[in-house]
Amino acid sequence: MDSQSFITGMKAIGAGLAMIGALGAGVGIGSVVYGALLAMGRNPDASGMIQANMILGIVFSETIAIYALVVALIVLFVL
């Protein structure tokens, strides 16, 4: 086995493991939207405030996925 191909394979495995953070972000976004839709259905008058808070929660959850992507790219191309 060539050592360079082994290192490349380990980088790919490490990048894949780093992207597990995106799975958590996807679950978090789904949970935020589900809760907001339930709240809007129960209280339509407050839907503007609920929607603003929902978007803010989605943004915070999405930053975790972006951090995971940056770490995966660093593992693949820098290390």
N, C-alpha and C positions, 0 to 999 in steps of 0.2 A: 504494500500500500504506500502510495506517495504521500509524503508529509504535507505537501501543499494542498492536495485535494482533501486530506483529513481536516486541515485548518479551515478550508472553505466550507466543508460540511458542518463543522462545529459552529462557524459563524452563522450559517443558515438556521441551525437549530436554536442558537441564542437569540437571533432576531425573531424567530417564531415565538419563542417563550416571552420575549419582551412585548409582543403584541397581544398577550393575554389581557393586558390592561384595557385594550379596546373592547373586549367582551364585557367587562364590568361597566364601561361607559355606555354601551348599548343597552344593557339591562337597566342602568340608572335613568337613561333618557326615556325608556319605555315606562318606567315606574312614575316618573315625573309627569309625563303626558297623561297617563291613565288617571292619576290623582287629580290633575287639573280638569280633565274632561268630566270626571265625576262631580267635582266642585261646581263647575259651570252648569252642569245639568241640574244640580240642586238649588243653585242660587244664580240665575241668569243675570240679575242686576249687577253682580260683582264680577262679571266675566272680564271686564277690562283690566281690573287689578290682578285677577287670577292669571290672565294671559301674560301680563308683564312679568309676574313672578315666575311663571312657567318658562318663559324664554330665558330669563336669567339663570334658572336652574339647569336648563339645557346647555347653556354656554359654559357654566362651571363644570358640568359633567363631560362636555366635549373636550375641554382642555386636558383632561386626563388621557383621553385617546390620542390627542396630539403629542403629549409628552411621551407616550408609549411608542408612537411612530418615530419620533426623533431619536429615541434610544435605540430602536431597531435599525434605523439608518446609520447611526454611529457605529453600531456593532458590525454592520455589513461592510461599510466603506472606510471607516477610520481605523478600527482596531485590527 
